[in-house]
Amino acid sequence: MDLAQLLLLIAAGLAAGAINALAGGGSLITFPALIATGLPSVEANVTNSVSVFPGYVSSVLGSRQDLRGQRHRVLATVPAAIVGTVAGCALLLLTPARAFEVIVPFLVLGAAATLFFQDRIKNAVGHPRAFSPRRGAITLQVVVFVGAIYGGYFGAALGVMYIAALALVLDEPLNRINALKNVLSATVGGITVVVFTLFADVHWVAVLALAPATIVGGYAGARLARRLPTHILKALIVTFGTVIGLVLLYRAFF
């Protein structure tokens, strides 16, 4: 790997870390950057998952003030995230990727659309305040588990999908939902690091270039997210999600 490729990865890591903290979807920058260095797609995918994990951790640190009062919620959802991630990693390592590559763009676009029409959907399915404690708890576990499967398998735009779904089941401001999303994304990322380090081919030179950059970008992005008005943050998330979905759609079929 030459100097130009290393600089490309560092720049991609900075941008991806910030985007992951703001809205999710930074892997759409780092994954193509890894492909551009000549890595095969599966190796690029697992290397990307390992590389962006430190950025998720720094995002949690940057949004820790918005996690106040959510300790019980975090402790309740982390186990579902762990189990779901292990299942997703197993799917990646044991099955062909083509079928999921075709499905991924529609999942991402659906997540962005869900967030965009969030208020209308709430009117149709009921506001979270109307949920019984049992219904709300079960729905939250399902959302976290399914999202973690996706995160273990591919992970691009995991944050977009988590925010879109969590906003439907939690009666919280978007910045607090974003903080919870950061914790869940970090949990998913941590499990993928363990699994892929043990069972997959990780390009560690690329990791050493990307990981520190995602830390810096992730912390800066999380701090910026706390200062943005809710409607601006929501618009950014929807925009990122739509662009990510369209790019993935193009890559899947053309």
N, C-alpha and C positions, 0 to 999 in steps of 0.2 A: 504494500500500500504506500503510494507516494505522498509527498507533501500536499499537493493539490487536493487529493482525496481526503486527507486528514482535515484540511481546512473546511472542505465541504461538509464533513460530518460534524465538526464543531459548530458551524453556522446553523446546520439543521437541528442540532441539539438545543441550542439557545432558543430558537424559534419554537421548537416542539415543546420544550418545558413550559414556556409562557402560555402557549395555546392550551396545553393540557390543564393548566391551573385555571385558565379563564373559562374554558368551555369543553375541553376534551377534543381529541382528534389530531394531536401532535404527531402520532405515529404515521399519519399520512405524509408527513414531511420526512421523518427519519427512515421509514421503510423504503421509499423510492431512492433516498440518498444512498442507502446500503446497496440496493440493487445497482445503482450507478457505479459503485466501486467494483462491481463484478461478482458479487456474492450470489449464489443460487437463491431462489425465492424462499425455500424453507429455512435455509441457514440465515438468510436476511431477516426472516420473521422471528426466529428464536433469538437472534442477536439483538434485534430491536427491542424485544420484550425485556431482555436483561438490561439493556442500556437505559431505557426510560424509567426504570424503577426508582433510581435516586431522585429524579425529578418529581415523582409522585410524593416521595417522603418530604422533600422541601416544600411542596405545595401544602401538605398538612401543617407544617410548621408555620407557613405564612398565613394560614387561615385559622389558626388555633383559637383566636378570640371568638370566632363564630361557631366553635365547637362547644362553647360553654353551655352547660345544661343538656348536652346530648350524650353524656357518658353512657347512660343505660341503653340508648338507641344504638350506639356504636357496639357495645358489648353484645347486644342481641343479634346484630346483623353480621358481624365478622365471621362466626362459624359457617353461616350459609355461603358467604363469599369464599371461604377456604374450600369447602366441599365442591362448590360449583367450578372453581378454578381448576382443581385437580381433574374433574371430569372433562373440562375443555381442553386441557393440556393432553390428556389421553386421546381425545378425538383427533387433535392435530398430529400426534406422533403415530397413531395407529390407522388412520383412514386417509383416503385421497382428499386433497384440498379443493379440487375443482368445483364440486357441488356447493360447498360453502362460499367460495369466491363469487358464485353467481347470486347467492342469497344476500350476502353482506350489503351490497349497495341499497337494496330495498329496505333492509333493516335500518340503515343509517338515515335514509330519506324519511322513513316512517317515524323515526325518533324526532327528527327536526320538525316534521309536520305536527306531531303530537304536542310538542312544546309550543308551537305557533298557535295551535287551536286549543291550548290548554283550558282557557276559561269556558269555551263552548263545551268541551268534553266534560269538564267538571259539572256543568249544568245538566248534562245528559246522564252521567253516572253517579252524580252526587258529590258534594263537597266533602273533603276529608273530615270535616267536623261532624258530618252526618254518619260517618263510619262507626260501627261499634268497636270497642277496643280489640275484640277478638278478630273481627274482620280486617281492621287496619293492620294488626300485627301479622296476620297470615299473608295478606297482600304484600306487605313490605318484605317478608321473607322470600316470597316467590320472585319478586322483582330483583332482589339482590342475588338470588341463586341463578336465575336465568341470565342476568347480566354477567355474572362471573364465568359462566360456561362460555359465553361469547368472548370475554376477556382472555380466558385461558387459551382459546382457539386462535384468535386473531388479534382482537383488542383495539383496532383503530376505531376511534369515535366512541369508545366505551363510555367516556364521560358524558358525551352528548346523550347517549341512550339512557344512562343512569339518571341524569338530571330530568329528562323528559318524563321518565316513569315515576321517579321519586316525587316530582312536583304534583303528580295526580293523587298520591296517597298520603302526603305529609302536609299539614297545615302550618307551613313555615315560610319565612321570606326566602327569596331565591339565593341570597348570599349564604344562609345557613344550610340550605340544601346543597349548595356548591361545596361547602366545607365537608359535609358528610360524604359527598361524592369523592372528594380527595382522599378521605380515609379508606373508602371501599376500593378505589383505584389502587392505592398503595398496598392494600391487602392482596388484591389480585396480582399486582406486580411482584410482590414478595414471593408468592407461591410459584409463579412462573420462573423466577430466578432459580429457586431450589430445584424444580422439576427439570428445567432445561439444562442446568449445569450438570445434573446427574445423567440425563438420558438423551441429550441432543448435542449437535455440533454448534458451539458458540464461537464466534470470531472475536477473541478477547482484545485484539488490538483495536478493533472498531469500537468495542465497549469502552476502552480507556479513553477514546476520543469523544464519544458521545455522552457518557454518563456525567462527567463534571459539568458539561455545558447544560445538560437538562436540569441539574441542581440550581444553577444560577438563574436560568430562565423560569423554572418552576416557582422559585421563591418570589421573583419579581412579579410574575403573573398573578400569584395568589394575593400579594399586597395590592396590586392594581384592582383586582376583582372586588376587594372590600370597599374601594372608593367609588366604584361605578354605581350609578342609579340602577334600580332593578330593571327598568325597561330597556336601558342600554345594554346591560349584561345579557338580558334575554334575546335582544336583537342580534348580538354578537354570536351567541350560541346557535341560534337558528341559522344565521348566515354560514357559520363554520360547518354546521351539520349538512346544509344543503350543498355547499361546494364539495365537501368530502364525499357525499353520496354520489354526486354527479361524476366526480373523477373516478371513483371506484366502479361506477356503472360503465364508464368508458373503457377502463382497463379490463373489465370482465368480458366485454363483448366485442372489442375492436383490437 
